[in-house]
Amino acid sequence: MLAPSKSADAPATSLRGTTMTDVTAHAGTAAARFDAAFSAFIAFCADFCAGARQGQEIADRYRELSRKSTPELKKLGLTRSEIPRAALTGTRH
């Protein structure tokens, strides 16, 4: 959008005697704000999806370990009480 600038000085006059007006362009301010907000929203969605995926992986590990017998867990170096930690951290010890 073009808007004439408001100056305290009198308008400049060219050599031919024509009065000239300064025009300032404010290009893309609304578009830039929209782009920034949209980018932030997309980043939020990506982070949310990554967190949901990570949570699903933790749940899958927990489910897999909790279905094992005590001797199978012992072979992995785990006890039943260590299953939540092992599922959360992805470690066996």
C-alpha positions as CSV (number, residue, x, y, z in Angstrom):
1,M,0.0,0.0,0.0
2,L,1.4,3.4,-0.9
3,A,0.9,6.3,1.5
4,P,2.0,9.9,1.1
5,S,4.5,10.9,3.8
6,K,3.6,13.7,6.0
7,S,6.4,16.1,6.5
8,A,6.6,19.3,8.4
9,D,8.6,20.7,5.5
10,A,7.0,22.2,2.4
11,P,6.8,19.9,-0.6
12,A,9.9,19.9,-2.8
13,T,9.6,21.7,-6.1
14,S,11.3,20.5,-9.3
15,L,13.1,22.7,-11.7
16,R,10.0,22.8,-13.9
17,G,7.9,24.2,-11.1
18,T,5.9,21.0,-10.4
19,T,5.3,20.1,-6.8
20,M,6.6,16.7,-5.8
21,T,5.2,14.5,-3.1
22,D,7.2,11.9,-1.1
23,V,5.5,8.5,-1.1
24,T,6.5,5.7,1.3
25,A,5.7,2.1,0.6
26,H,4.8,-0.2,3.4
27,A,5.1,-3.4,1.4
28,G,4.3,-6.7,3.0
29,T,3.9,-5.8,6.6
30,A,0.6,-7.7,6.9
31,A,2.0,-10.5,4.7
32,A,5.2,-10.7,6.8
33,R,3.2,-11.0,10.0
34,F,1.0,-13.7,8.5
35,D,4.1,-15.6,7.3
36,A,5.7,-15.4,10.7
37,A,2.5,-16.6,12.5
38,F,2.0,-19.4,10.0
39,S,5.7,-20.5,10.3
40,A,5.3,-20.5,14.1
41,F,2.1,-22.6,13.8
42,I,3.8,-25.1,11.5
43,A,6.8,-25.4,13.8
44,F,4.4,-26.0,16.7
45,C,2.6,-28.7,14.8
46,A,5.9,-30.4,13.8
47,D,7.1,-30.3,17.5
48,F,3.8,-31.7,18.6
49,C,3.9,-34.6,16.1
50,A,7.5,-35.4,17.0
51,G,6.5,-35.5,20.7
52,A,3.5,-37.7,19.9
53,R,5.7,-40.1,17.9
54,Q,8.2,-40.2,20.8
55,G,5.5,-41.0,23.2
56,Q,4.2,-43.8,21.0
57,E,7.7,-45.3,20.8
58,I,8.0,-45.2,24.6
59,A,4.6,-46.9,25.0
60,D,5.6,-49.6,22.4
61,R,8.9,-50.3,24.3
62,Y,7.0,-50.5,27.6
63,R,4.4,-52.9,26.1
64,E,7.1,-55.1,24.6
65,L,9.1,-55.3,27.9
66,S,6.0,-55.8,30.1
67,R,5.0,-58.9,28.0
68,K,8.4,-60.6,28.6
69,S,8.7,-63.2,31.3
70,T,10.8,-62.7,34.4
71,P,13.6,-65.0,33.1
72,E,13.6,-63.0,29.7
73,L,13.9,-59.7,31.6
74,K,16.7,-61.2,33.6
75,K,18.6,-62.0,30.4
76,L,18.2,-58.4,29.4
77,G,19.5,-57.3,32.8
78,L,16.2,-55.9,33.9
79,T,13.6,-56.5,36.7
80,R,9.9,-55.7,36.4
81,S,10.4,-52.6,38.5
82,E,12.9,-51.3,36.0
83,I,10.6,-51.6,32.9
84,P,9.2,-48.0,33.1
85,R,12.7,-46.5,33.3
86,A,14.0,-48.7,30.5
87,A,11.0,-47.9,28.3
88,L,11.4,-44.1,28.9
89,T,15.2,-44.0,28.4
90,G,15.4,-46.7,25.8
91,T,18.2,-48.4,27.7
92,R,18.5,-51.9,29.0
93,H,20.5,-51.0,32.2
